[in-house]
């Protein structure tokens, strides 16, 4: 199976989850208008906050 390049728009709960799953076998480019989220993801820190546990 050929490795694909996939773009994901938005890094909320759905977009980030999809990007992580798709990145297991593909090259994924995720984009978001929130620069802080993008920086966190580039540092490999999850921008998703869970009200019970804080940052995931």
CHARMM internal coordinates of N, CA and C (Angstrom, degrees):
IC EDIT
DIST 1 N 1 CA 1.4484
DIST 1 CA 1 C 1.5338
ANGL 1 N 1 CA 1 C 108.66
DIST 1 C 2 N 1.3322
ANGL 1 CA 1 C 2 N 116.10
DIHE 1 N 1 CA 1 C 2 N 131.91
DIST 2 N 2 CA 1.4514
ANGL 1 C 2 N 2 CA 121.14
DIHE 1 CA 1 C 2 N 2 CA -178.32
DIST 2 CA 2 C 1.5250
ANGL 2 N 2 CA 2 C 110.90
DIHE 1 C 2 N 2 CA 2 C -76.78
DIST 2 C 3 N 1.3168
ANGL 2 CA 2 C 3 N 115.76
DIHE 2 N 2 CA 2 C 3 N 136.33
DIST 3 N 3 CA 1.4598
ANGL 2 C 3 N 3 CA 122.38
DIHE 2 CA 2 C 3 N 3 CA 177.42
DIST 3 CA 3 C 1.5309
ANGL 3 N 3 CA 3 C 109.18
DIHE 2 C 3 N 3 CA 3 C -71.80
DIST 3 C 4 N 1.3177
ANGL 3 CA 3 C 4 N 117.89
DIHE 3 N 3 CA 3 C 4 N 129.38
DIST 4 N 4 CA 1.4568
ANGL 3 C 4 N 4 CA 124.10
DIHE 3 CA 3 C 4 N 4 CA -177.01
DIST 4 CA 4 C 1.5289
ANGL 4 N 4 CA 4 C 110.59
DIHE 3 C 4 N 4 CA 4 C -104.36
DIST 4 C 5 N 1.3300
ANGL 4 CA 4 C 5 N 116.43
DIHE 4 N 4 CA 4 C 5 N 158.61
DIST 5 N 5 CA 1.4567
ANGL 4 C 5 N 5 CA 122.13
DIHE 4 CA 4 C 5 N 5 CA 169.22
DIST 5 CA 5 C 1.5207
ANGL 5 N 5 CA 5 C 106.35
DIHE 4 C 5 N 5 CA 5 C -105.46
DIST 5 C 6 N 1.3282
ANGL 5 CA 5 C 6 N 116.13
DIHE 5 N 5 CA 5 C 6 N 122.73
DIST 6 N 6 CA 1.4626
ANGL 5 C 6 N 6 CA 122.53
DIHE 5 CA 5 C 6 N 6 CA -174.66
DIST 6 CA 6 C 1.5160
ANGL 6 N 6 CA 6 C 109.04
DIHE 5 C 6 N 6 CA 6 C -122.65
DIST 6 C 7 N 1.3296
ANGL 6 CA 6 C 7 N 116.89
DIHE 6 N 6 CA 6 C 7 N 136.02
DIST 7 N 7 CA 1.4608
ANGL 6 C 7 N 7 CA 122.01
DIHE 6 CA 6 C 7 N 7 CA 176.31
DIST 7 CA 7 C 1.5212
ANGL 7 N 7 CA 7 C 109.26
DIHE 6 C 7 N 7 CA 7 C -104.35
DIST 7 C 8 N 1.3207
ANGL 7 CA 7 C 8 N 116.33
DIHE 7 N 7 CA 7 C 8 N 136.06
DIST 8 N 8 CA 1.4671
ANGL 7 C 8 N 8 CA 122.35
DIHE 7 CA 7 C 8 N 8 CA 177.44
DIST 8 CA 8 C 1.5244
ANGL 8 N 8 CA 8 C 107.13
DIHE 7 C 8 N 8 CA 8 C -120.58
DIST 8 C 9 N 1.3328
ANGL 8 CA 8 C 9 N 116.22
DIHE 8 N 8 CA 8 C 9 N 123.99
DIST 9 N 9 CA 1.4590
ANGL 8 C 9 N 9 CA 121.46
DIHE 8 CA 8 C 9 N 9 CA 179.55
DIST 9 CA 9 C 1.5216
ANGL 9 N 9 CA 9 C 109.09
DIHE 8 C 9 N 9 CA 9 C -95.82
DIST 9 C 10 N 1.3251
ANGL 9 CA 9 C 10 N 116.47
DIHE 9 N 9 CA 9 C 10 N 117.23
DIST 10 N 10 CA 1.4629
ANGL 9 C 10 N 10 CA 121.63
DIHE 9 CA 9 C 10 N 10 CA -179.91
DIST 10 CA 10 C 1.5089
ANGL 10 N 10 CA 10 C 111.26
DIHE 9 C 10 N 10 CA 10 C 98.57
DIST 10 C 11 N 1.3374
ANGL 10 CA 10 C 11 N 115.32
DIHE 10 N 10 CA 10 C 11 N 136.00
DIST 11 N 11 CA 1.4716
ANGL 10 C 11 N 11 CA 120.06
DIHE 10 CA 10 C 11 N 11 CA -178.84
DIST 11 CA 11 C 1.5222
ANGL 11 N 11 CA 11 C 110.96
DIHE 10 C 11 N 11 CA 11 C -122.62
DIST 11 C 12 N 1.3171
ANGL 11 CA 11 C 12 N 115.77
DIHE 11 N 11 CA 11 C 12 N 40.34
DIST 12 N 12 CA 1.4619
ANGL 11 C 12 N 12 CA 120.33
DIHE 11 CA 11 C 12 N 12 CA 173.64
DIST 12 CA 12 C 1.5192
ANGL 12 N 12 CA 12 C 108.83
DIHE 11 C 12 N 12 CA 12 C -81.13
DIST 12 C 13 N 1.3249
ANGL 12 CA 12 C 13 N 117.04
DIHE 12 N 12 CA 12 C 13 N -160.02
DIST 13 N 13 CA 1.4622
ANGL 12 C 13 N 13 CA 121.11
DIHE 12 CA 12 C 13 N 13 CA -178.53
DIST 13 CA 13 C 1.5242
ANGL 13 N 13 CA 13 C 112.24
DIHE 12 C 13 N 13 CA 13 C -55.93
DIST 13 C 14 N 1.3157
ANGL 13 CA 13 C 14 N 117.15
DIHE 13 N 13 CA 13 C 14 N -46.58
DIST 14 N 14 CA 1.4681
ANGL 13 C 14 N 14 CA 120.91
DIHE 13 CA 13 C 14 N 14 CA -175.95
DIST 14 CA 14 C 1.5253
ANGL 14 N 14 CA 14 C 111.25
DIHE 13 C 14 N 14 CA 14 C -75.87
DIST 14 C 15 N 1.3325
ANGL 14 CA 14 C 15 N 117.20
DIHE 14 N 14 CA 14 C 15 N -51.13
DIST 15 N 15 CA 1.4604
ANGL 14 C 15 N 15 CA 120.39
DIHE 14 CA 14 C 15 N 15 CA -176.73
DIST 15 CA 15 C 1.5174
ANGL 15 N 15 CA 15 C 113.18
DIHE 14 C 15 N 15 CA 15 C -61.74
DIST 15 C 16 N 1.3227
ANGL 15 CA 15 C 16 N 117.21
DIHE 15 N 15 CA 15 C 16 N -44.23
DIST 16 N 16 CA 1.4613
ANGL 15 C 16 N 16 CA 120.23
DIHE 15 CA 15 C 16 N 16 CA -179.10
DIST 16 CA 16 C 1.5262
ANGL 16 N 16 CA 16 C 111.12
DIHE 15 C 16 N 16 CA 16 C -67.95
DIST 16 C 17 N 1.3234
ANGL 16 CA 16 C 17 N 117.18
DIHE 16 N 16 CA 16 C 17 N -39.41
DIST 17 N 17 CA 1.4636
ANGL 16 C 17 N 17 CA 120.56
DIHE 16 CA 16 C 17 N 17 CA 177.38
DIST 17 CA 17 C 1.5191
ANGL 17 N 17 CA 17 C 111.04
DIHE 16 C 17 N 17 CA 17 C -61.94
DIST 17 C 18 N 1.3341
ANGL 17 CA 17 C 18 N 116.39
DIHE 17 N 17 CA 17 C 18 N -45.53
DIST 18 N 18 CA 1.4604
ANGL 17 C 18 N 18 CA 120.19
DIHE 17 CA 17 C 18 N 18 CA 177.94
DIST 18 CA 18 C 1.5228
ANGL 18 N 18 CA 18 C 111.32
DIHE 17 C 18 N 18 CA 18 C -62.41
DIST 18 C 19 N 1.3153
ANGL 18 CA 18 C 19 N 116.79
DIHE 18 N 18 CA 18 C 19 N -43.36
DIST 19 N 19 CA 1.4601
ANGL 18 C 19 N 19 CA 120.66
DIHE 18 CA 18 C 19 N 19 CA -179.13
DIST 19 CA 19 C 1.5266
ANGL 19 N 19 CA 19 C 111.18
DIHE 18 C 19 N 19 CA 19 C -60.38
DIST 19 C 20 N 1.3165
ANGL 19 CA 19 C 20 N 116.63
DIHE 19 N 19 CA 19 C 20 N -43.12
DIST 20 N 20 CA 1.4713
ANGL 19 C 20 N 20 CA 120.48
DIHE 19 CA 19 C 20 N 20 CA -179.74
DIST 20 CA 20 C 1.5252
ANGL 20 N 20 CA 20 C 110.48
DIHE 19 C 20 N 20 CA 20 C -64.75
DIST 20 C 21 N 1.3153
ANGL 20 CA 20 C 21 N 117.28
DIHE 20 N 20 CA 20 C 21 N -45.34
DIST 21 N 21 CA 1.4691
ANGL 20 C 21 N 21 CA 120.45
DIHE 20 CA 20 C 21 N 21 CA -179.87
DIST 21 CA 21 C 1.5257
ANGL 21 N 21 CA 21 C 111.69
DIHE 20 C 21 N 21 CA 21 C -65.23
DIST 21 C 22 N 1.3302
ANGL 21 CA 21 C 22 N 116.74
DIHE 21 N 21 CA 21 C 22 N -44.34
DIST 22 N 22 CA 1.4584
ANGL 21 C 22 N 22 CA 120.13
DIHE 21 CA 21 C 22 N 22 CA -179.43
DIST 22 CA 22 C 1.5254
ANGL 22 N 22 CA 22 C 111.96
DIHE 21 C 22 N 22 CA 22 C -67.85
DIST 22 C 23 N 1.3252
ANGL 22 CA 22 C 23 N 117.65
DIHE 22 N 22 CA 22 C 23 N -29.40
DIST 23 N 23 CA 1.4634
ANGL 22 C 23 N 23 CA 121.75
DIHE 22 CA 22 C 23 N 23 CA -178.60
DIST 23 CA 23 C 1.5213
ANGL 23 N 23 CA 23 C 112.92
DIHE 22 C 23 N 23 CA 23 C -69.84
DIST 23 C 24 N 1.3151
ANGL 23 CA 23 C 24 N 117.41
DIHE 23 N 23 CA 23 C 24 N -12.52
DIST 24 N 24 CA 1.4587
ANGL 23 C 24 N 24 CA 119.45
DIHE 23 CA 23 C 24 N 24 CA 178.49
DIST 24 CA 24 C 1.5223
ANGL 24 N 24 CA 24 C 111.62
DIHE 23 C 24 N 24 CA 24 C -65.00
DIST 24 C 25 N 1.3407
ANGL 24 CA 24 C 25 N 116.63
DIHE 24 N 24 CA 24 C 25 N -29.69
DIST 25 N 25 CA 1.4640
ANGL 24 C 25 N 25 CA 120.15
DIHE 24 CA 24 C 25 N 25 CA -177.58
DIST 25 CA 25 C 1.5210
ANGL 25 N 25 CA 25 C 113.93
DIHE 24 C 25 N 25 CA 25 C -131.40
DIST 25 C 26 N 1.3273
ANGL 25 CA 25 C 26 N 117.55
DIHE 25 N 25 CA 25 C 26 N 6.60
DIST 26 N 26 CA 1.4543
ANGL 25 C 26 N 26 CA 121.64
DIHE 25 CA 25 C 26 N 26 CA -176.09
DIST 26 CA 26 C 1.5168
ANGL 26 N 26 CA 26 C 110.12
DIHE 25 C 26 N 26 CA 26 C -144.07
DIST 26 C 27 N 1.3301
ANGL 26 CA 26 C 27 N 115.22
DIHE 26 N 26 CA 26 C 27 N 166.75
DIST 27 N 27 CA 1.4601
ANGL 26 C 27 N 27 CA 120.96
DIHE 26 CA 26 C 27 N 27 CA 171.28
DIST 27 CA 27 C 1.5207
ANGL 27 N 27 CA 27 C 106.44
DIHE 26 C 27 N 27 CA 27 C -88.41
DIST 27 C 28 N 1.3288
ANGL 27 CA 27 C 28 N 117.57
DIHE 27 N 27 CA 27 C 28 N 125.86
DIST 28 N 28 CA 1.4644
ANGL 27 C 28 N 28 CA 121.56
DIHE 27 CA 27 C 28 N 28 CA -176.54
DIST 28 CA 28 C 1.5266
ANGL 28 N 28 CA 28 C 109.80
DIHE 27 C 28 N 28 CA 28 C -120.44
DIST 28 C 29 N 1.3223
ANGL 28 CA 28 C 29 N 115.01
DIHE 28 N 28 CA 28 C 29 N 134.30
DIST 29 N 29 CA 1.4538
ANGL 28 C 29 N 29 CA 121.92
DIHE 28 CA 28 C 29 N 29 CA 173.58
DIST 29 CA 29 C 1.5207
ANGL 29 N 29 CA 29 C 106.35
DIHE 28 C 29 N 29 CA 29 C -116.28
DIST 29 C 30 N 1.3268
ANGL 29 CA 29 C 30 N 116.63
DIHE 29 N 29 CA 29 C 30 N 115.37
DIST 30 N 30 CA 1.4640
ANGL 29 C 30 N 30 CA 121.57
DIHE 29 CA 29 C 30 N 30 CA 179.31
DIST 30 CA 30 C 1.5206
ANGL 30 N 30 CA 30 C 108.57
DIHE 29 C 30 N 30 CA 30 C -105.07
DIST 30 C 31 N 1.3227
ANGL 30 CA 30 C 31 N 116.22
DIHE 30 N 30 CA 30 C 31 N 135.47
DIST 31 N 31 CA 1.4626
ANGL 30 C 31 N 31 CA 120.82
DIHE 30 CA 30 C 31 N 31 CA 179.51
DIST 31 CA 31 C 1.5195
ANGL 31 N 31 CA 31 C 109.70
DIHE 30 C 31 N 31 CA 31 C -124.04
DIST 31 C 32 N 1.3314
ANGL 31 CA 31 C 32 N 114.72
DIHE 31 N 31 CA 31 C 32 N 148.78
DIST 32 N 32 CA 1.4568
ANGL 31 C 32 N 32 CA 120.64
DIHE 31 CA 31 C 32 N 32 CA 179.13
DIST 32 CA 32 C 1.5270
ANGL 32 N 32 CA 32 C 107.91
DIHE 31 C 32 N 32 CA 32 C -152.63
DIST 32 C 33 N 1.3239
ANGL 32 CA 32 C 33 N 117.00
DIHE 32 N 32 CA 32 C 33 N 151.40
DIST 33 N 33 CA 1.4644
ANGL 32 C 33 N 33 CA 120.10
DIHE 32 CA 32 C 33 N 33 CA 178.86
DIST 33 CA 33 C 1.5276
ANGL 33 N 33 CA 33 C 112.06
DIHE 32 C 33 N 33 CA 33 C -81.02
DIST 33 C 34 N 1.3170
ANGL 33 CA 33 C 34 N 117.44
DIHE 33 N 33 CA 33 C 34 N -12.32
DIST 34 N 34 CA 1.4607
ANGL 33 C 34 N 34 CA 122.51
DIHE 33 CA 33 C 34 N 34 CA -179.50
DIST 34 CA 34 C 1.5324
ANGL 34 N 34 CA 34 C 109.11
DIHE 33 C 34 N 34 CA 34 C -90.65
DIST 34 C 35 N 1.3270
ANGL 34 CA 34 C 35 N 116.56
DIHE 34 N 34 CA 34 C 35 N 104.23
DIST 35 N 35 CA 1.4663
ANGL 34 C 35 N 35 CA 121.78
DIHE 34 CA 34 C 35 N 35 CA -176.60
DIST 35 CA 35 C 1.5283
ANGL 35 N 35 CA 35 C 112.23
DIHE 34 C 35 N 35 CA 35 C -61.53
DIST 35 C 36 N 1.3278
ANGL 35 CA 35 C 36 N 117.53
DIHE 35 N 35 CA 35 C 36 N -34.52
DIST 36 N 36 CA 1.4757
ANGL 35 C 36 N 36 CA 120.53
DIHE 35 CA 35 C 36 N 36 CA 179.70
DIST 36 CA 36 C 1.5256
ANGL 36 N 36 CA 36 C 110.66
DIHE 35 C 36 N 36 CA 36 C -63.20
DIST 36 C 37 N 1.3312
ANGL 36 CA 36 C 37 N 116.97
DIHE 36 N 36 CA 36 C 37 N -42.62
DIST 37 N 37 CA 1.4693
ANGL 36 C 37 N 37 CA 120.63
DIHE 36 CA 36 C 37 N 37 CA 177.31
DIST 37 CA 37 C 1.5218
ANGL 37 N 37 CA 37 C 111.18
DIHE 36 C 37 N 37 CA 37 C -61.42
DIST 37 C 38 N 1.3176
ANGL 37 CA 37 C 38 N 115.88
DIHE 37 N 37 CA 37 C 38 N -43.78
DIST 38 N 38 CA 1.4667
ANGL 37 C 38 N 38 CA 120.64
DIHE 37 CA 37 C 38 N 38 CA -179.40
DIST 38 CA 38 C 1.5233
ANGL 38 N 38 CA 38 C 109.98
DIHE 37 C 38 N 38 CA 38 C -61.17
DIST 38 C 39 N 1.3187
ANGL 38 CA 38 C 39 N 117.78
DIHE 38 N 38 CA 38 C 39 N -44.54
DIST 39 N 39 CA 1.4647
ANGL 38 C 39 N 39 CA 121.40
DIHE 38 CA 38 C 39 N 39 CA 178.78
DIST 39 CA 39 C 1.5282
ANGL 39 N 39 CA 39 C 111.29
DIHE 38 C 39 N 39 CA 39 C -61.32
DIST 39 C 40 N 1.3343
ANGL 39 CA 39 C 40 N 116.35
DIHE 39 N 39 CA 39 C 40 N -42.04
DIST 40 N 40 CA 1.4712
ANGL 39 C 40 N 40 CA 119.93
DIHE 39 CA 39 C 40 N 40 CA 179.31
DIST 40 CA 40 C 1.5243
ANGL 40 N 40 CA 40 C 110.69
DIHE 39 C 40 N 40 CA 40 C -62.58
DIST 40 C 41 N 1.3169
ANGL 40 CA 40 C 41 N 116.61
DIHE 40 N 40 CA 40 C 41 N -44.77
DIST 41 N 41 CA 1.4629
ANGL 40 C 41 N 41 CA 120.42
DIHE 40 CA 40 C 41 N 41 CA -179.75
DIST 41 CA 41 C 1.5220
ANGL 41 N 41 CA 41 C 110.27
DIHE 40 C 41 N 41 CA 41 C -63.59
DIST 41 C 42 N 1.3257
ANGL 41 CA 41 C 42 N 117.35
DIHE 41 N 41 CA 41 C 42 N -41.33
DIST 42 N 42 CA 1.4649
ANGL 41 C 42 N 42 CA 120.45
DIHE 41 CA 41 C 42 N 42 CA 177.90
DIST 42 CA 42 C 1.5223
ANGL 42 N 42 CA 42 C 112.15
DIHE 41 C 42 N 42 CA 42 C -63.20
DIST 42 C 43 N 1.3346
ANGL 42 CA 42 C 43 N 117.14
DIHE 42 N 42 CA 42 C 43 N -27.11
DIST 43 N 43 CA 1.4716
ANGL 42 C 43 N 43 CA 121.76
DIHE 42 CA 42 C 43 N 43 CA 175.79
DIST 43 CA 43 C 1.5289
ANGL 43 N 43 CA 43 C 111.40
DIHE 42 C 43 N 43 CA 43 C -87.98
DIST 43 C 44 N 1.3409
ANGL 43 CA 43 C 44 N 116.23
DIHE 43 N 43 CA 43 C 44 N 3.33
DIST 44 N 44 CA 1.4734
ANGL 43 C 44 N 44 CA 123.51
DIHE 43 CA 43 C 44 N 44 CA -179.68
DIST 44 CA 44 C 1.5287
ANGL 44 N 44 CA 44 C 112.45
DIHE 43 C 44 N 44 CA 44 C 65.21
DIST 44 C 45 N 1.3438
ANGL 44 CA 44 C 45 N 115.00
DIHE 44 N 44 CA 44 C 45 N 36.36
DIST 45 N 45 CA 1.4627
ANGL 44 C 45 N 45 CA 122.69
DIHE 44 CA 44 C 45 N 45 CA 175.22
DIST 45 CA 45 C 1.5231
ANGL 45 N 45 CA 45 C 107.28
DIHE 44 C 45 N 45 CA 45 C -113.57
DIST 45 C 46 N 1.3253
ANGL 45 CA 45 C 46 N 117.25
DIHE 45 N 45 CA 45 C 46 N 131.24
DIST 46 N 46 CA 1.4575
ANGL 45 C 46 N 46 CA 120.46
DIHE 45 CA 45 C 46 N 46 CA -178.94
DIST 46 CA 46 C 1.5244
ANGL 46 N 46 CA 46 C 111.20
DIHE 45 C 46 N 46 CA 46 C -72.08
DIST 46 C 47 N 1.3361
ANGL 46 CA 46 C 47 N 117.53
DIHE 46 N 46 CA 46 C 47 N 129.66
DIST 47 N 47 CA 1.4573
ANGL 46 C 47 N 47 CA 120.60
DIHE 46 CA 46 C 47 N 47 CA 176.77
DIST 47 CA 47 C 1.5287
ANGL 47 N 47 CA 47 C 112.53
DIHE 46 C 47 N 47 CA 47 C -85.25
DIST 47 C 48 N 1.3103
ANGL 47 CA 47 C 48 N 117.37
DIHE 47 N 47 CA 47 C 48 N -2.17
DIST 48 N 48 CA 1.4594
ANGL 47 C 48 N 48 CA 122.34
DIHE 47 CA 47 C 48 N 48 CA -178.33
DIST 48 CA 48 C 1.5271
ANGL 48 N 48 CA 48 C 109.02
DIHE 47 C 48 N 48 CA 48 C -78.64
DIST 48 C 49 N 1.3309
ANGL 48 CA 48 C 49 N 116.49
DIHE 48 N 48 CA 48 C 49 N 127.81
DIST 49 N 49 CA 1.4576
ANGL 48 C 49 N 49 CA 120.96
DIHE 48 CA 48 C 49 N 49 CA 177.16
DIST 49 CA 49 C 1.5176
ANGL 49 N 49 CA 49 C 109.18
DIHE 48 C 49 N 49 CA 49 C -106.16
DIST 49 C 50 N 1.3210
ANGL 49 CA 49 C 50 N 115.28
DIHE 49 N 49 CA 49 C 50 N 135.88
DIST 50 N 50 CA 1.4515
ANGL 49 C 50 N 50 CA 121.92
DIHE 49 CA 49 C 50 N 50 CA 177.56
DIST 50 CA 50 C 1.5277
ANGL 50 N 50 CA 50 C 106.83
DIHE 49 C 50 N 50 CA 50 C -110.34
DIST 50 C 51 N 1.3152
ANGL 50 CA 50 C 51 N 118.22
DIHE 50 N 50 CA 50 C 51 N 126.55
DIST 51 N 51 CA 1.4654
ANGL 50 C 51 N 51 CA 120.88
DIHE 50 CA 50 C 51 N 51 CA -174.76
DIST 51 CA 51 C 1.5289
ANGL 51 N 51 CA 51 C 113.19
DIHE 50 C 51 N 51 CA 51 C -61.90
DIST 51 C 52 N 1.3365
ANGL 51 CA 51 C 52 N 117.97
DIHE 51 N 51 CA 51 C 52 N -21.31
DIST 52 N 52 CA 1.4571
ANGL 51 C 52 N 52 CA 120.55
DIHE 51 CA 51 C 52 N 52 CA -178.87
DIST 52 CA 52 C 1.5341
ANGL 52 N 52 CA 52 C 112.48
DIHE 51 C 52 N 52 CA 52 C -93.04
DIST 52 C 53 N 1.3360
ANGL 52 CA 52 C 53 N 116.42
DIHE 52 N 52 CA 52 C 53 N -33.73
DIST 53 N 53 CA 1.4447
ANGL 52 C 53 N 53 CA 119.44
DIHE 52 CA 52 C 53 N 53 CA -172.51
DIST 53 CA 53 C 1.5236
ANGL 53 N 53 CA 53 C 114.44
DIHE 52 C 53 N 53 CA 53 C -118.38
DIST 53 C 54 N 1.2939
ANGL 53 CA 53 C 54 N 118.81
DIHE 53 N 53 CA 53 C 54 N 1.93
DIST 54 N 54 CA 1.4636
ANGL 53 C 54 N 54 CA 120.38
DIHE 53 CA 53 C 54 N 54 CA -176.06
DIST 54 CA 54 C 1.5131
ANGL 54 N 54 CA 54 C 109.86
DIHE 53 C 54 N 54 CA 54 C 81.81
DIST 54 C 55 N 1.3315
ANGL 54 CA 54 C 55 N 117.13
DIHE 54 N 54 CA 54 C 55 N -142.03
DIST 55 N 55 CA 1.4681
ANGL 54 C 55 N 55 CA 120.31
DIHE 54 CA 54 C 55 N 55 CA 178.90
DIST 55 CA 55 C 1.5104
ANGL 55 N 55 CA 55 C 109.91
DIHE 54 C 55 N 55 CA 55 C -75.81
DIST 55 C 56 N 1.3142
ANGL 55 CA 55 C 56 N 115.42
DIHE 55 N 55 CA 55 C 56 N 137.78
DIST 56 N 56 CA 1.4746
ANGL 55 C 56 N 56 CA 120.77
DIHE 55 CA 55 C 56 N 56 CA 177.24
DIST 56 CA 56 C 1.4926
ANGL 56 N 56 CA 56 C 110.77
DIHE 55 C 56 N 56 CA 56 C -78.63
END
COOR INIT
IC SEED 1 N 1 CA 1 C
IC BUILD
